[in-house]
């Protein structure tokens, strides 16, 4: 009787060990895929910083040219993207500059 109990306990424990082994393989594989996705997202975030500076320069140059040439097409394009262009009136003379202070 005692040998039967030991046998069935060892069968159940070995089955549990196989299930733990299979779940471990699944978790390791899933973890590796998630790590690759996280690394790819981090690379995108790192690249976005340099692209942000470039985008700001590009928008600034477009806004300057819009003001200089009074180009309504570019102004509409920028405003459709939520970029508001404000024009600073040029100072006519020294007296106007002193009044603005």
Secondary structure, DSSP 8 states (H G I E B T S, - for coil): -HHHHHHHHHHHHHHHHHHHHHHHHHHHHHHHHHHHHHHHHHHHHHHHHHHHHHHHHHHHHHHHHHHHHT-HHHHHHHHHTT----------SHHHHHHH-
